[in-house]
Amino acid sequence: MIGQNKSSRGIKILVSAASFVIIIAGINLAQSVIVLCIACVFLALIGTPPVLWLERKKIPSFLSVAIVISVMIIILLMIGALVGTSLKSFSDALPFYQIRVQEQIAEFEMLLTKVGIIMTDKTLLNYINPETIMNLTTGLLSGVSSVFSSIVLVLLTVTFILLEVSSFPVKLRAVLGNPEAVFPRFAKFVIDIRHYLVITTLINLVAGILIWLWLSILGIRFPILWGFLVFLLHYIPNIGSVIAAIPAVLLALIQQGVGSALSVAGGYLLVGFVLGNIIQPKLMGRRLGLSTLVVFLSLIFWGSLLGLVGAVLCIPLTMTVKFAFESNKETEWIAVLLGPEKSVDNRRPESKEKKKNYGNTED
C-alpha cells in the first residue's frame, strides 16, 4: 500500500513537471499574442479606478469608458510623438557618437602609454564598448515602438475589458449559481495588483520627469528619451534603474566629459534612492507579498519568457501565480515559499497561542 502511494505520488510529480514544460513551451511559441494580452490587462487595471469613480458620479458606463480611453489615447499620442522624435534624432546622431567614442578611446590609449601601459583598440573594446550599449538602447526603444504599432488593437481590447468591469462580479455569481456570493480573497488580490500598478506607474512617472529636468539642466541631449527610458525600466525591480542610467551616463561622458557623467550618475542615484527606498515603500506598504529572491528570479524567468513586457510586469505576474497557488490546498506550500519571511513569522504567534489555549482547556 505504501509502495502504491509512493509510485502514484512520483507519477503525479512527473505529470506536473511535464505539464509545466508544455505550458512554458506553449507560452514561448505564442509570445506575441500573450504579450499583447498582458499589455491590455495592464492598461485595463490602470484604467479601472477612474472608470469606477466616474460611474459612482452617476456617469453612464459607456461614457465613463469613453472618457478614460480618450485620455489614454491623448497620453499615448503625446508619448509617441515626443519619444519618436527623440529616438529618430538619437539614431541619426549615433554615427557621430561612435566616432567620438573612437576618439576618446585613442586619447585614453595615449594616457595609458604615458604611464607605461600599452593597449590596443581591440583590447579596450573587449572590455569597454559603449557603441554596443548605445545600439542596444536604440533596439530596446525600437521594440517599444513596435508595441505602439499595435496600439489600435490594444485600445479596442482595453475598451471592451473596461465595459465589462462593473458587470463581471454579477456574471461570476451567476456562473457559480449563488447571487449572494462574495469573493473577498479575489477582490483583495485584484486590489493589491491594481494598487501596485497604479503606485508604481505614478512613481515611475515622477522619476522620469525628474531625470528629464535634471538632464535638461545639465545640457545632456535627448533628455525626453532618457526620461521615458527611466519611466519604462523602473518597472523592472532591482536592476531597472541601473540599466536606465547607463546610456545617459555614457552620453554625458562622450558629450561633456567625466564631470558631467558623474553629475548625471549622481542625479540617477538620488532619484532612485529617494523614490525607491523612501517614498515607494511608504505608499506600497506590505502589499507585495513576495520575497526578494523570488522577485529577482521572477525577473529572469518572465524576462526570458516574454521579453521586455515580461521583465516590466514580472511582479504582477508572479503575484498572480502566487494567488493561484494559494487557492489550492495542495499547492499552498509553494505560495508560502514565494512569500516573504514575515508572512511565515506572522503565523508563529497564532500557533503558539493555539497551543496555549489548548493547554488551558486541558487544565
LUMGUPA-157486 format. One record per residue (C-alpha): residue in three letters; chain; x, y, z. Coordinates in Angstrom, 3 decimals. Layout:
N
+------+-------+----------+----------+----------+
: resn : chain :       px :       py :       pz :
+------+-------+----------+----------+----------+
:  ALA :     A :        X :        Y :        Z :
...
+------+-------+----------+----------+----------+
END
This chain:
363
+------+-------+----------+----------+----------+
: resn : chain :       px :       py :       pz :
+------+-------+----------+----------+----------+
:  MET :     A :    0.000 :    0.000 :    0.000 :
:  ILE :     A :    2.810 :    2.385 :    0.901 :
:  GLY :     A :    4.599 :    1.463 :   -2.331 :
:  GLN :     A :    1.495 :    2.275 :   -4.350 :
:  ASN :     A :    1.178 :    5.666 :   -2.649 :
:  LYS :     A :    4.833 :    6.462 :   -3.395 :
:  SER :     A :    4.518 :    5.403 :   -7.031 :
:  SER :     A :    1.326 :    7.427 :   -7.522 :
:  ARG :     A :    2.992 :   10.458 :   -5.935 :
:  GLY :     A :    6.001 :   10.034 :   -8.236 :
:  ILE :     A :    3.752 :    9.771 :  -11.299 :
:  LYS :     A :    1.878 :   12.879 :  -10.172 :
:  ILE :     A :    5.135 :   14.826 :   -9.848 :
:  LEU :     A :    6.297 :   13.691 :  -13.311 :
:  VAL :     A :    2.955 :   14.624 :  -14.880 :
:  SER :     A :    3.059 :   18.044 :  -13.185 :
:  ALA :     A :    6.633 :   18.646 :  -14.394 :
:  ALA :     A :    5.747 :   17.584 :  -17.953 :
:  SER :     A :    2.661 :   19.833 :  -17.918 :
:  PHE :     A :    4.784 :   22.748 :  -16.717 :
:  VAL :     A :    7.289 :   22.230 :  -19.555 :
:  ILE :     A :    4.461 :   22.028 :  -22.125 :
:  ILE :     A :    2.852 :   25.210 :  -20.788 :
:  ILE :     A :    6.172 :   27.092 :  -20.889 :
:  ALA :     A :    6.799 :   25.915 :  -24.463 :
:  GLY :     A :    3.295 :   26.999 :  -25.476 :
:  ILE :     A :    3.755 :   30.432 :  -23.908 :
:  ASN :     A :    7.069 :   30.830 :  -25.717 :
:  LEU :     A :    5.519 :   29.936 :  -29.071 :
:  ALA :     A :    2.569 :   32.284 :  -28.540 :
:  GLN :     A :    4.734 :   35.074 :  -27.102 :
:  SER :     A :    3.484 :   37.887 :  -29.357 :
:  VAL :     A :   -0.184 :   37.169 :  -28.632 :
:  ILE :     A :    0.356 :   36.728 :  -24.897 :
:  VAL :     A :    2.376 :   39.955 :  -24.684 :
:  LEU :     A :   -0.476 :   41.874 :  -26.325 :
:  CYS :     A :   -2.996 :   40.320 :  -23.925 :
:  ILE :     A :   -0.839 :   41.180 :  -20.911 :
:  ALA :     A :   -0.440 :   44.769 :  -22.143 :
:  CYS :     A :   -4.235 :   45.015 :  -22.493 :
:  VAL :     A :   -4.825 :   43.725 :  -18.958 :
:  PHE :     A :   -2.127 :   46.092 :  -17.631 :
:  LEU :     A :   -3.803 :   49.139 :  -19.195 :
:  ALA :     A :   -7.236 :   47.916 :  -18.122 :
:  LEU :     A :   -6.134 :   47.595 :  -14.488 :
:  ILE :     A :   -4.789 :   51.142 :  -14.562 :
:  GLY :     A :   -7.977 :   52.424 :  -16.235 :
:  THR :     A :  -10.410 :   50.616 :  -13.912 :
:  PRO :     A :  -10.231 :   53.017 :  -10.889 :
:  PRO :     A :  -11.126 :   56.156 :  -12.916 :
:  VAL :     A :  -13.922 :   54.279 :  -14.719 :
:  LEU :     A :  -15.449 :   53.107 :  -11.430 :
:  TRP :     A :  -15.033 :   56.586 :   -9.958 :
:  LEU :     A :  -16.879 :   58.156 :  -12.897 :
:  GLU :     A :  -19.644 :   55.555 :  -12.597 :
:  ARG :     A :  -20.052 :   56.432 :   -8.902 :
:  LYS :     A :  -20.572 :   60.026 :  -10.058 :
:  LYS :     A :  -23.680 :   58.810 :  -11.958 :
:  ILE :     A :  -21.956 :   58.976 :  -15.348 :
:  PRO :     A :  -23.099 :   56.161 :  -17.693 :
:  SER :     A :  -20.728 :   53.239 :  -18.062 :
:  PHE :     A :  -20.155 :   53.713 :  -21.795 :
:  LEU :     A :  -19.408 :   57.421 :  -21.372 :
:  SER :     A :  -17.043 :   56.721 :  -18.454 :
:  VAL :     A :  -15.074 :   54.219 :  -20.527 :
:  ALA :     A :  -15.016 :   56.623 :  -23.492 :
:  ILE :     A :  -13.565 :   59.395 :  -21.299 :
:  VAL :     A :  -10.847 :   57.136 :  -19.851 :
:  ILE :     A :   -9.925 :   55.686 :  -23.258 :
:  SER :     A :   -9.768 :   59.196 :  -24.761 :
:  VAL :     A :   -7.346 :   60.286 :  -22.023 :
:  MET :     A :   -5.228 :   57.170 :  -22.673 :
:  ILE :     A :   -5.161 :   57.909 :  -26.412 :
:  ILE :     A :   -4.068 :   61.512 :  -25.816 :
:  ILE :     A :   -1.311 :   60.411 :  -23.416 :
:  LEU :     A :   -0.068 :   57.677 :  -25.760 :
:  LEU :     A :   -0.071 :   60.029 :  -28.745 :
:  MET :     A :    1.931 :   62.607 :  -26.794 :
:  ILE :     A :    4.422 :   59.950 :  -25.660 :
:  GLY :     A :    4.688 :   58.546 :  -29.183 :
:  ALA :     A :    5.293 :   61.973 :  -30.724 :
:  LEU :     A :    7.879 :   63.128 :  -28.178 :
:  VAL :     A :    9.740 :   59.848 :  -27.777 :
:  GLY :     A :    9.547 :   59.024 :  -31.508 :
:  THR :     A :   11.125 :   62.354 :  -32.455 :
:  SER :     A :   13.880 :   61.968 :  -29.862 :
:  LEU :     A :   14.516 :   58.363 :  -30.898 :
:  LYS :     A :   14.904 :   59.348 :  -34.556 :
:  SER :     A :   17.296 :   62.159 :  -33.650 :
:  PHE :     A :   19.292 :   59.806 :  -31.430 :
:  SER :     A :   19.505 :   57.177 :  -34.195 :
:  ASP :     A :   20.687 :   59.820 :  -36.666 :
:  ALA :     A :   23.347 :   61.023 :  -34.215 :
:  LEU :     A :   24.683 :   57.538 :  -33.419 :
:  PRO :     A :   27.429 :   57.580 :  -36.127 :
:  PHE :     A :   28.770 :   60.857 :  -34.709 :
:  TYR :     A :   28.885 :   59.410 :  -31.190 :
:  GLN :     A :   30.588 :   56.273 :  -32.449 :
:  ILE :     A :   33.323 :   58.432 :  -33.974 :
:  ARG :     A :   33.539 :   60.381 :  -30.736 :
:  VAL :     A :   33.929 :   57.112 :  -28.793 :
:  GLN :     A :   36.819 :   56.094 :  -31.037 :
:  GLU :     A :   38.499 :   59.455 :  -30.430 :
:  GLN :     A :   38.119 :   59.144 :  -26.655 :
:  ILE :     A :   39.499 :   55.604 :  -26.742 :
:  ALA :     A :   42.537 :   56.893 :  -28.671 :
:  GLU :     A :   43.048 :   59.641 :  -26.078 :
:  PHE :     A :   42.778 :   57.072 :  -23.289 :
:  GLU :     A :   45.380 :   54.885 :  -25.025 :
:  MET :     A :   47.785 :   57.820 :  -25.189 :
:  LEU :     A :   47.244 :   58.455 :  -21.491 :
:  LEU :     A :   47.975 :   54.805 :  -20.670 :
:  THR :     A :   51.059 :   54.824 :  -22.905 :
:  LYS :     A :   52.491 :   57.755 :  -20.935 :
:  VAL :     A :   52.325 :   55.732 :  -17.728 :
:  GLY :     A :   53.868 :   52.671 :  -19.385 :
:  ILE :     A :   50.726 :   50.636 :  -20.181 :
:  ILE :     A :   50.395 :   49.639 :  -23.820 :
:  MET :     A :   46.961 :   48.512 :  -25.044 :
:  THR :     A :   45.323 :   48.271 :  -28.455 :
:  ASP :     A :   41.872 :   49.324 :  -29.611 :
:  LYS :     A :   40.713 :   45.704 :  -29.763 :
:  THR :     A :   41.867 :   45.027 :  -26.219 :
:  LEU :     A :   39.983 :   48.023 :  -24.876 :
:  LEU :     A :   36.847 :   47.239 :  -26.855 :
:  ASN :     A :   36.836 :   43.720 :  -25.439 :
:  TYR :     A :   36.264 :   45.240 :  -22.005 :
:  ILE :     A :   34.526 :   48.540 :  -22.759 :
:  ASN :     A :   32.327 :   49.001 :  -25.819 :
:  PRO :     A :   29.986 :   51.993 :  -25.444 :
:  GLU :     A :   28.820 :   51.593 :  -29.056 :
:  THR :     A :   27.182 :   48.277 :  -28.187 :
:  ILE :     A :   25.290 :   49.851 :  -25.274 :
:  MET :     A :   24.051 :   52.708 :  -27.462 :
:  ASN :     A :   22.929 :   50.269 :  -30.155 :
:  LEU :     A :   21.154 :   48.145 :  -27.541 :
:  THR :     A :   19.361 :   51.243 :  -26.270 :
:  THR :     A :   18.157 :   52.010 :  -29.791 :
:  GLY :     A :   16.995 :   48.419 :  -30.235 :
:  LEU :     A :   15.160 :   48.478 :  -26.904 :
:  LEU :     A :   13.275 :   51.643 :  -27.737 :
:  SER :     A :   12.537 :   50.357 :  -31.221 :
:  GLY :     A :   10.972 :   47.294 :  -29.609 :
:  VAL :     A :    8.772 :   49.582 :  -27.526 :
:  SER :     A :    7.716 :   51.450 :  -30.661 :
:  SER :     A :    6.681 :   48.116 :  -32.218 :
:  VAL :     A :    4.242 :   47.673 :  -29.339 :
:  PHE :     A :    2.804 :   51.103 :  -30.139 :
:  SER :     A :    2.212 :   49.897 :  -33.717 :
:  SER :     A :   -0.499 :   47.560 :  -32.346 :
:  ILE :     A :   -1.983 :   50.284 :  -30.184 :
:  VAL :     A :   -5.337 :   50.341 :  -32.020 :
:  LEU :     A :   -5.926 :   46.652 :  -31.265 :
:  VAL :     A :   -4.760 :   47.132 :  -27.672 :
:  LEU :     A :   -7.059 :   50.100 :  -27.053 :
:  LEU :     A :  -10.064 :   48.304 :  -28.549 :
:  THR :     A :   -9.425 :   45.332 :  -26.274 :
:  VAL :     A :   -8.982 :   47.601 :  -23.239 :
:  THR :     A :  -12.269 :   49.322 :  -24.103 :
:  PHE :     A :  -14.196 :   46.050 :  -24.079 :
:  ILE :     A :  -12.497 :   44.959 :  -20.842 :
:  LEU :     A :  -13.455 :   48.212 :  -19.109 :
:  LEU :     A :  -17.034 :   47.889 :  -20.332 :
:  GLU :     A :  -17.214 :   44.505 :  -18.584 :
:  VAL :     A :  -15.612 :   45.629 :  -15.315 :
:  SER :     A :  -18.762 :   46.549 :  -13.416 :
:  SER :     A :  -20.766 :   43.539 :  -14.635 :
:  PHE :     A :  -18.042 :   40.904 :  -14.152 :
:  PRO :     A :  -18.849 :   40.126 :  -10.463 :
:  VAL :     A :  -22.538 :   39.675 :  -11.374 :
:  LYS :     A :  -21.624 :   37.249 :  -14.172 :
:  LEU :     A :  -19.274 :   35.342 :  -11.876 :
:  ARG :     A :  -22.025 :   34.939 :   -9.261 :
:  ALA :     A :  -24.397 :   33.724 :  -11.970 :
:  VAL :     A :  -21.870 :   31.122 :  -13.131 :
:  LEU :     A :  -21.413 :   29.872 :   -9.565 :
:  GLY :     A :  -25.183 :   29.802 :   -9.034 :
:  ASN :     A :  -25.042 :   31.973 :   -5.914 :
:  PRO :     A :  -26.289 :   35.554 :   -6.382 :
:  GLU :     A :  -25.226 :   36.482 :   -2.844 :
:  ALA :     A :  -21.670 :   35.154 :   -3.141 :
:  VAL :     A :  -18.763 :   37.412 :   -2.256 :
:  PHE :     A :  -15.136 :   36.898 :   -3.218 :
:  PRO :     A :  -13.025 :   38.588 :   -0.526 :
:  ARG :     A :   -9.743 :   36.867 :   -1.407 :
:  PHE :     A :  -10.110 :   37.508 :   -5.123 :
:  ALA :     A :  -11.207 :   41.114 :   -4.510 :
:  LYS :     A :   -8.209 :   41.689 :   -2.229 :
:  PHE :     A :   -5.886 :   40.188 :   -4.836 :
:  VAL :     A :   -7.255 :   42.461 :   -7.597 :
:  ILE :     A :   -6.975 :   45.493 :   -5.312 :
:  ASP :     A :   -3.359 :   44.617 :   -4.445 :
:  ILE :     A :   -2.408 :   44.210 :   -8.107 :
:  ARG :     A :   -4.134 :   47.438 :   -9.087 :
:  HIS :     A :   -2.596 :   49.270 :   -6.123 :
:  TYR :     A :    0.872 :   48.083 :   -7.124 :
:  LEU :     A :    0.449 :   49.056 :  -10.791 :
:  VAL :     A :   -1.041 :   52.495 :  -10.081 :
:  ILE :     A :    1.509 :   53.431 :   -7.388 :
:  THR :     A :    4.437 :   52.120 :   -9.437 :
:  THR :     A :    3.254 :   53.961 :  -12.549 :
:  LEU :     A :    2.937 :   57.257 :  -10.667 :
:  ILE :     A :    6.367 :   56.844 :   -9.035 :
:  ASN :     A :    7.967 :   55.949 :  -12.368 :
:  LEU :     A :    6.333 :   58.989 :  -13.958 :
:  VAL :     A :    7.774 :   61.236 :  -11.241 :
:  ALA :     A :   11.201 :   59.601 :  -11.699 :
:  GLY :     A :   11.087 :   60.142 :  -15.474 :
:  ILE :     A :   10.099 :   63.790 :  -15.090 :
:  LEU :     A :   12.837 :   64.451 :  -12.509 :
:  ILE :     A :   15.507 :   62.846 :  -14.701 :
:  TRP :     A :   14.275 :   64.779 :  -17.732 :
:  LEU :     A :   14.543 :   68.058 :  -15.786 :
:  TRP :     A :   17.981 :   67.173 :  -14.380 :
:  LEU :     A :   19.417 :   66.227 :  -17.780 :
:  SER :     A :   17.909 :   69.366 :  -19.342 :
:  ILE :     A :   19.626 :   71.493 :  -16.710 :
:  LEU :     A :   22.952 :   69.738 :  -17.362 :
:  GLY :     A :   22.555 :   70.196 :  -21.115 :
:  ILE :     A :   22.576 :   66.491 :  -22.000 :
:  ARG :     A :   20.998 :   65.764 :  -25.377 :
:  PHE :     A :   17.719 :   63.846 :  -25.756 :
:  PRO :     A :   16.510 :   64.323 :  -22.149 :
:  ILE :     A :   12.950 :   63.278 :  -23.076 :
:  LEU :     A :   14.247 :   59.980 :  -24.427 :
:  TRP :     A :   16.215 :   59.216 :  -21.244 :
:  GLY :     A :   13.284 :   60.278 :  -19.051 :
:  PHE :     A :   10.991 :   57.877 :  -20.897 :
:  LEU :     A :   13.595 :   55.127 :  -20.543 :
:  VAL :     A :   13.628 :   55.748 :  -16.770 :
:  PHE :     A :    9.818 :   55.590 :  -16.651 :
:  LEU :     A :    9.806 :   52.299 :  -18.564 :
:  LEU :     A :   12.731 :   50.485 :  -16.940 :
:  HIS :     A :   11.873 :   51.447 :  -13.360 :
:  TYR :     A :    9.117 :   48.839 :  -13.591 :
:  ILE :     A :   11.922 :   46.264 :  -13.637 :
:  PRO :     A :   12.869 :   45.593 :   -9.996 :
:  ASN :     A :   16.418 :   45.755 :   -8.619 :
:  ILE :     A :   18.304 :   46.404 :  -11.876 :
:  GLY :     A :   15.936 :   48.532 :  -13.953 :
:  SER :     A :   17.143 :   51.866 :  -12.567 :
:  VAL :     A :   20.780 :   50.866 :  -13.170 :
:  ILE :     A :   20.125 :   49.859 :  -16.778 :
:  ALA :     A :   18.231 :   53.118 :  -17.401 :
:  ALA :     A :   21.172 :   55.190 :  -16.162 :
:  ILE :     A :   23.892 :   53.622 :  -18.329 :
:  PRO :     A :   23.064 :   55.230 :  -21.737 :
:  ALA :     A :   22.629 :   58.737 :  -20.294 :
:  VAL :     A :   25.859 :   58.496 :  -18.272 :
:  LEU :     A :   27.779 :   57.319 :  -21.355 :
:  LEU :     A :   26.283 :   60.085 :  -23.466 :
:  ALA :     A :   27.267 :   62.657 :  -20.845 :
:  LEU :     A :   30.803 :   61.214 :  -20.801 :
:  ILE :     A :   31.023 :   61.417 :  -24.592 :
:  GLN :     A :   29.383 :   64.814 :  -24.847 :
:  GLN :     A :   30.811 :   66.776 :  -21.918 :
:  GLY :     A :   33.370 :   64.676 :  -20.064 :
:  VAL :     A :   33.859 :   62.929 :  -16.729 :
:  GLY :     A :   32.438 :   65.707 :  -14.537 :
:  SER :     A :   29.140 :   65.770 :  -16.391 :
:  ALA :     A :   28.908 :   61.967 :  -16.329 :
:  LEU :     A :   29.379 :   61.962 :  -12.544 :
:  SER :     A :   26.679 :   64.624 :  -12.171 :
:  VAL :     A :   24.268 :   62.568 :  -14.272 :
:  ALA :     A :   25.045 :   59.416 :  -12.277 :
:  GLY :     A :   24.543 :   61.321 :   -9.021 :
:  GLY :     A :   21.125 :   62.529 :  -10.178 :
:  TYR :     A :   20.065 :   58.999 :  -11.084 :
:  LEU :     A :   21.280 :   57.660 :   -7.720 :
:  LEU :     A :   19.483 :   60.389 :   -5.760 :
:  VAL :     A :   16.184 :   59.953 :   -7.609 :
:  GLY :     A :   16.366 :   56.168 :   -7.363 :
:  PHE :     A :   17.214 :   56.208 :   -3.657 :
:  VAL :     A :   14.541 :   58.711 :   -2.606 :
:  LEU :     A :   11.716 :   57.250 :   -4.707 :
:  GLY :     A :   12.680 :   53.576 :   -4.424 :
:  ASN :     A :   13.739 :   53.375 :   -0.769 :
:  ILE :     A :   11.727 :   56.112 :    0.969 :
:  ILE :     A :    8.567 :   57.073 :   -0.932 :
:  GLN :     A :    7.613 :   53.815 :   -2.653 :
:  PRO :     A :    7.768 :   51.577 :    0.481 :
:  LYS :     A :    5.547 :   54.048 :    2.378 :
:  LEU :     A :    2.954 :   54.157 :   -0.404 :
:  MET :     A :    3.157 :   50.455 :   -1.226 :
:  GLY :     A :    3.002 :   49.152 :    2.335 :
:  ARG :     A :    3.242 :   45.375 :    2.662 :
:  ARG :     A :    1.024 :   44.526 :   -0.291 :
:  LEU :     A :    3.721 :   42.903 :   -2.414 :
:  GLY :     A :    3.858 :   39.610 :   -0.538 :
:  LEU :     A :    6.962 :   38.271 :   -2.340 :
:  SER :     A :   10.461 :   37.552 :   -1.083 :
:  THR :     A :   13.412 :   39.474 :   -2.505 :
:  LEU :     A :   14.908 :   36.324 :   -4.044 :
:  VAL :     A :   11.601 :   35.457 :   -5.731 :
:  VAL :     A :   11.369 :   38.978 :   -7.187 :
:  PHE :     A :   14.829 :   38.658 :   -8.725 :
:  LEU :     A :   14.208 :   35.141 :  -10.051 :
:  SER :     A :   10.834 :   36.192 :  -11.456 :
:  LEU :     A :   12.595 :   38.986 :  -13.354 :
:  ILE :     A :   14.887 :   36.421 :  -15.004 :
:  PHE :     A :   12.073 :   33.935 :  -15.663 :
:  TRP :     A :    9.438 :   36.274 :  -17.108 :
:  GLY :     A :   12.029 :   38.384 :  -18.920 :
:  SER :     A :   13.449 :   35.362 :  -20.748 :
:  LEU :     A :    9.948 :   34.025 :  -21.459 :
:  LEU :     A :    8.113 :   37.206 :  -22.565 :
:  GLY :     A :   10.904 :   39.684 :  -23.292 :
:  LEU :     A :   10.689 :   43.314 :  -22.183 :
:  VAL :     A :    6.994 :   43.150 :  -21.239 :
:  GLY :     A :    7.688 :   40.107 :  -19.054 :
:  ALA :     A :   10.544 :   41.906 :  -17.291 :
:  VAL :     A :    8.425 :   45.031 :  -16.771 :
:  LEU :     A :    5.430 :   43.110 :  -15.378 :
:  CYS :     A :    7.323 :   40.307 :  -13.603 :
:  ILE :     A :    5.996 :   41.262 :  -10.160 :
:  PRO :     A :    2.259 :   41.350 :  -11.072 :
:  LEU :     A :    2.657 :   38.088 :  -12.997 :
:  THR :     A :    4.369 :   36.396 :  -10.043 :
:  MET :     A :    1.715 :   37.749 :   -7.659 :
:  THR :     A :   -0.928 :   36.177 :   -9.923 :
:  VAL :     A :    0.859 :   32.816 :   -9.860 :
:  LYS :     A :    1.184 :   33.051 :   -6.062 :
:  PHE :     A :   -2.543 :   33.743 :   -5.713 :
:  ALA :     A :   -3.317 :   30.707 :   -7.887 :
:  PHE :     A :   -1.150 :   28.518 :   -5.638 :
:  GLU :     A :   -2.807 :   29.937 :   -2.515 :
:  SER :     A :   -6.244 :   28.981 :   -3.829 :
:  ASN :     A :   -5.400 :   25.275 :   -3.825 :
:  LYS :     A :   -4.560 :   23.412 :   -0.609 :
:  GLU :     A :   -2.212 :   21.037 :   -2.443 :
:  THR :     A :   -0.093 :   23.899 :   -3.793 :
:  GLU :     A :   -0.405 :   26.294 :   -0.847 :
:  TRP :     A :    3.106 :   25.362 :    0.305 :
:  ILE :     A :    4.505 :   26.819 :   -2.943 :
:  ALA :     A :    2.786 :   30.128 :   -2.168 :
:  VAL :     A :    4.417 :   30.098 :    1.280 :
:  LEU :     A :    7.838 :   29.616 :   -0.339 :
:  LEU :     A :    7.156 :   32.504 :   -2.727 :
:  GLY :     A :    6.106 :   34.812 :    0.105 :
:  PRO :     A :    8.338 :   36.894 :    2.369 :
:  GLU :     A :    9.771 :   35.655 :    5.641 :
:  LYS :     A :    7.489 :   37.988 :    7.612 :
:  SER :     A :    4.407 :   36.115 :    6.421 :
:  VAL :     A :    5.866 :   32.919 :    7.893 :
:  ASP :     A :    6.817 :   34.657 :   11.141 :
:  ASN :     A :    3.317 :   36.072 :   11.463 :
:  ARG :     A :    1.912 :   32.559 :   11.633 :
:  ARG :     A :    4.077 :   31.505 :   14.576 :
:  PRO :     A :    2.344 :   33.570 :   17.303 :
:  GLU :     A :   -1.007 :   32.104 :   16.187 :
:  SER :     A :    0.277 :   28.556 :   16.550 :
:  LYS :     A :    1.779 :   29.369 :   19.944 :
:  GLU :     A :   -1.481 :   30.962 :   21.065 :
:  LYS :     A :   -3.423 :   27.898 :   19.931 :
:  LYS :     A :   -1.114 :   25.648 :   21.922 :
:  LYS :     A :   -1.546 :   27.900 :   24.950 :
:  ASN :     A :   -5.334 :   27.852 :   24.636 :
:  TYR :     A :   -5.252 :   24.109 :   24.173 :
:  GLY :     A :   -3.243 :   23.787 :   27.352 :
:  ASN :     A :   -5.743 :   25.956 :   29.189 :
:  THR :     A :   -8.624 :   23.774 :   28.113 :
:  GLU :     A :   -6.840 :   20.724 :   29.445 :
:  ASP :     A :   -6.478 :   22.453 :   32.798 :
+------+-------+----------+----------+----------+
END
